[in-house]
Amino acid sequence: MKKIAIAAALFVAAPLSAHAACAAKDFTIDGFAVKLQQGSGQPRFSMKGNLVNKCGEAAAAQIRIDAKDATGKVVASKQGWPAGTSNIEPGKSVDFDLGRLFRYSPDMQDYTVVVSDVKAW
């Protein structure tokens, strides 16, 4: 009985999980487009889109962009939190551009973006 009381006390004292009741399926990514911007030196990427919170509560989502070669093999993958450490209110959205995270490679032929994690800050 004493062990149960100690375990219960530890549970009550433990911080609540930072994970939101929302899940990856509660977010959508609209208008994702990849463009190469030529300039002096190596081309730079623009990887813009709009992350939309369709959950009933405020939460944040991490996205992952995979760059693939012509065979579908992932040659580069990067993750980012479009809203930083801020929650996105229900029904609201935030624009993002994660192109600066990628270095150009001529092997990159196709790009996919997914929501990889969700939490409430």
Residue pairs with C-beta under 8 A, 6 or more apart in sequence:
18 119
18 120
18 121
19 118
19 119
19 120
20 55
20 57
20 59
20 60
20 118
20 119
20 120
21 55
21 57
21 59
21 120
22 53
22 55
22 56
22 57
22 59
22 118
22 120
23 55
23 118
24 61
24 114
24 115
24 116
24 117
24 118
25 115
26 53
26 54
26 55
26 59
26 118
27 51
27 52
27 53
27 54
27 55
27 61
27 115
27 118
28 51
28 52
28 54
29 49
29 50
29 51
29 52
29 63
29 113
29 114
29 115
30 49
30 50
30 52
30 93
31 48
31 49
31 50
32 47
32 48
32 49
32 111
32 113
33 46
33 47
33 48
33 49
34 45
34 46
34 47
34 99
34 111
35 45
35 46
35 48
36 43
36 44
36 45
36 46
36 104
37 43
37 44
37 45
37 46
42 103
42 104
43 104
44 99
44 100
44 104
45 99
45 100
45 102
45 104
46 97
46 99
47 65
47 97
47 98
47 99
47 102
47 111
47 113
48 95
48 96
48 97
48 99
49 63
49 95
49 96
49 113
50 93
50 94
50 95
50 96
51 61
51 63
51 82
51 83
51 88
51 93
51 94
51 95
51 96
51 115
52 91
52 92
52 93
53 59
53 61
53 88
53 89
53 90
53 91
53 92
53 93
54 90
54 91
55 90
56 90
57 90
57 120
58 87
58 88
58 89
58 90
58 120
59 87
59 88
59 118
59 119
59 120
60 81
60 83
60 84
60 85
60 86
60 87
60 88
60 118
60 119
60 120
60 121
61 81
61 82
61 83
61 88
61 115
61 117
61 118
62 79
62 80
62 81
62 115
62 116
62 117
62 118
62 119
63 79
63 80
63 81
63 82
63 96
63 98
63 113
63 114
63 115
63 116
64 77
64 78
64 79
64 113
64 114
64 115
64 116
65 77
65 78
65 79
65 98
65 101
65 102
65 111
65 112
65 113
66 74
66 76
66 77
66 111
66 112
66 113
66 114
67 74
67 75
67 76
67 77
67 102
67 105
67 108
67 110
67 111
68 74
68 75
68 108
68 109
68 110
68 111
68 112
69 75
69 107
69 108
69 109
69 110
70 107
70 109
70 110
72 110
75 105
75 107
75 108
76 102
76 103
76 105
76 108
78 98
78 101
78 102
79 116
80 96
80 98
80 101
82 94
82 95
82 96
82 98
83 94
85 121
86 121
87 120
87 121
88 94
102 108
